[in-house]
Amino acid sequence: METNTVQRRERGRKFIVKPKVCMFCADKTPIDYKNVSLIQRFVSDRGKIVPRRRTGVCARHQRRLAQAIKRSRFLAMLPSSPNHVYNISGAEKKA
């Protein structure tokens, strides 16, 4: 019975999971709120901060990254909301 489950697991695996390494720890790059090109990689298209499990950043750098994102939003370097949520020209309704 146990061999069947092992065979199913091996057959069902489609890719090999690589361990995620924090890019800030590996490259020793500092997190700066003025570096918008770096920070934008960790913000989704909806304007949300991307979680650790998707980016592979360690807990220490995730906290620093969240603080940098919030600072750059406050200084209007990053948008605080996505562009497609609101319409600046007015309320145009489709019939």
N, C-alpha and C positions, 0 to 999 in steps of 0.2 A: 504494500500500500504506500509506503514511504517513497519508493522509487518512482511511482507514478507522479507524485507531487513534485519531485525534483525534476523529472523530465518536463513536466508542464511549465515549471518556472523557467527552465533553460530555453524552452521553445518559445515562450511568450515574451522573452526579453528582446526588445528591438534595438536598443542602444546601450552603450556602456556609460555609466554615470561617472563623470570626472569630478574629483573634489574641487570645489570652488575656492580660489585663493583671492584674498583681498588685494585689489590692485594698488591701494594706497600703502599697504604694508610691504608689498613686493617691490614697488618702484620708489618708495620713500618720497612720494609726491605730497606736498602739503595741500590741505583743503582750504581754499580761499573763496570767500563770497564774491570777490570781484572777477573770478575766473568763470564766466558764464558758460563758455563752451564746454567746460568740464562738468559743471553742475547740471546742465540741461540733459545730460545722459541719464541722470538719476531722477528725472521728473517725467511722468507719463504724458501722453498727448492730452489727457483731461486735466492736467495741472496737479496731479497727486504725486506725492513722494513714493518712489518705487521701493517695495520692501526688501529686506536683506536676502530673503530666500531666492529672489530673482536676480539680484545684482551680484551676490557673492561677497559683499563687503562685511568686514568684521563688525562686532557690536560697537566698539569704540569709535570707529570711523563712521558708522551709520549715524551715531548721535551727533558727531561733528558735522557730518554732511547735512543732516536735517537742520541744524542750527544755521549753517551757511545758506541753505535754500531759503529759510525764513528771513534771514537778513537781506538777501538779494531781492526777495519779494517786497520787503518793506521799503527798500530803496528804489523800487520799480525797475530793477535790472531784469527780473523774471516776471512774467505775468502771473497774477494770483489766481486767475480763472482762465479757462480756455476761450479762444476767440470765437468759436462757433456756438457758444451757449447763448450769447446775447447779440442783438442786432443794433448797431449804433445808429443807423439811418432812420429808424422808426419801426413801428410795429406793422409789418407787412403780413397780411393774412392771405393764405392761399384758399381759394374757394373749392 
